[in-house]
Structures are given as C-alpha cells and as structure tokens.
Amino acid sequence: MSFTEGLYSIEDLILGIKLPDGPENALLAKVRAAMAALNSGDTLTAKTSLEDLINQLLAPGFSKKYLPDGTGNIIPEIERIIRLF
C-alpha cells in the first residue's frame, strides 16, 4: 500500500465513525494536510500532521465525547503509515 492509499484508508476510517461535522472536519483536515505535505515532498510535515491526528483522537475530551468505544483500528493504521516514512 502506498502512502497515498494509506491516507485515503485513514480518511475512510474517519468517515466510518459518523462523527458530527465539526470534529469530523477537524480530523479530515489533518489527513488532508498530510496528503498536501506528502505531495510537495515534505515528509516531516506529513508525519507531524499524522501525529497531531493521533493526539486529537486520544485527547480525553475528544475520545470521551466522540469515541466512547475507542478508536478501533484508526490509530494502528495511522501508526503503520507513519512507520513508512
């Protein structure tokens, strides 16, 4: 799987959670920032965007409010993509 395919996979996982628009858009913005950085050859910024995404998913206020059943396989997928850098 390529970086781009992995990022689209993460996007699909986020969309599958069925979050309200605001939180969903915040998460997707981080994935799209990683895509944009990767497309411009800036792997450090892409990696940072994905780490920011993990931090947001794990933030107590966010996870407790929007992910009461946990993050599923989103974080392992993000971590897998980060390891490819």
C-alpha positions in Angstrom: 0.0 0.0 0.0 1.3 3.4 -0.9 1.4 6.5 1.4 -1.5 8.0 -0.6 -3.5 4.8 -0.4 -2.9 4.6 3.3 -4.0 8.2 3.8 -7.2 7.5 1.9 -7.7 4.5 4.1 -7.4 6.6 7.2 -9.9 9.1 5.7 -12.4 6.2 5.1 -12.0 5.0 8.7 -12.7 8.5 10.0 -15.8 8.9 7.8 -17.0 5.5 9.0 -17.2 6.7 12.6 -20.1 9.0 11.7 -18.9 12.0 13.8 -20.6 15.4 13.8 -19.4 17.7 11.0 -17.1 19.8 13.2 -15.0 17.0 14.8 -15.0 15.0 11.5 -13.7 18.0 9.6 -11.0 18.6 12.2 -9.7 15.1 11.8 -10.0 15.1 8.0 -8.1 18.4 7.8 -5.1 16.7 9.5 -5.2 13.8 7.0 -5.5 16.3 4.1 -2.7 18.4 5.5 -0.6 15.2 5.5 -1.6 14.5 1.9 -0.7 18.0 0.8 2.7 17.9 2.6 3.5 14.5 1.1 2.5 15.7 -2.4 5.0 18.5 -2.0 7.7 16.2 -0.8 7.6 17.4 2.8 7.5 14.1 4.7 8.4 15.7 8.1 5.2 17.8 7.9 3.2 14.9 6.7 4.4 12.8 9.7 3.7 15.7 12.1 0.1 16.0 10.8 -0.5 12.4 11.4 1.0 12.6 14.9 -1.3 15.5 15.5 -4.2 13.4 14.3 -3.3 10.7 16.8 -3.1 13.2 19.6 -6.5 14.6 18.8 -8.1 11.1 18.7 -6.5 10.3 22.1 -7.3 13.7 23.7 -9.5 12.9 26.7 -12.3 15.4 25.9 -12.4 14.2 22.3 -12.2 10.5 22.8 -14.7 10.5 25.7 -17.2 12.6 23.9 -17.0 11.1 20.4 -15.3 7.8 20.7 -16.7 6.1 23.8 -16.0 2.6 22.3 -12.4 3.5 21.5 -10.6 4.4 18.3 -10.9 1.0 16.7 -8.2 0.4 14.1 -7.7 4.0 13.1 -4.6 4.7 15.3 -2.8 1.4 14.4 -3.4 2.4 10.7 -2.0 5.9 11.2 1.0 4.4 13.1 1.6 2.0 10.2 1.6 4.8 7.7 4.0 6.9 9.9 6.4 4.0 10.1 6.6 4.0 6.3 8.3 7.5 6.4 
